[in-house]
């Protein structure tokens, strides 16, 4: 027996930043046959997202993508002006053309060294339930955010059309995703790949706690317990680290903005190892 391909993860590549784009252009698998999980925020412009996913799909055996909030933005400068559900559908169609798996495709099975795993890319938004202390309602939480000047750009660029709002879109996605997860083979534990952390605890270290309302939903808090889960991969917070909740490893795989990773010193580690397979 010898070591086989790796299951790797990356998130928040933000290739609209030239330094990040150069780093992504140099990415290579560590071993032949490596799979790559991309947990969202590849970029903001459709062409940038397509460029990065095309490059990665040509180099890795399989790329699996879950959307971040930035991919769902509709910047005025983007020639692709699709918004909301239609923009997401366009992204899914583009990924399928590249052979990149999405939350709308059948979950793939990866053969790990301890047995098979089910790779489940998720599209679950947020519903403002992660409110700051003292904020009894979503309106209270948003009011505090505007008063402190810490407001997510989603409020201006992430259109939920045709849903009434982002919270309604989130609830729809939660319902759809729970059904799919419940139907998965329990003998092949899940690797849940979602842009937002599924539990609130990782947001406790945010510099601005009021920002947590744009980071997830209470509706997913027990998914890693309720469904057989080997690991959770997420991004969004730009705080790369590994933690464990209820015995399940959570991997925050963000690269983040150049001003962030530049402060850490040295070259950033973009590809994080999730699991290893064994080749005979």
Secondary structure, 3 states (H helix, E strand, C coil): CEEEEEEEEEECCCCCCHHHHHHHHCCCCCCCCCEEEECCCCCCCHHHHHHHHHHHHHHCCEEEECCCCHHHCCCCCCCCCCCHHHHHHHHHHHHHHHCCECCCCCCEEEEECCEEEEEEECCCCCCCCCCCCCCCCHHHHHHHHHHHCCCCCHHHHCCCCCCCCHHHHHHHHHHHHHHHHHCCCCCCCEEEECCCCCCCHHHHHCCCHHHHHHCCCHHHCCHHHHCCEEEEEECCCCCCEEEEECCEEEEECECCCHHHHHHHCCCCCCCEEEEEEEEC
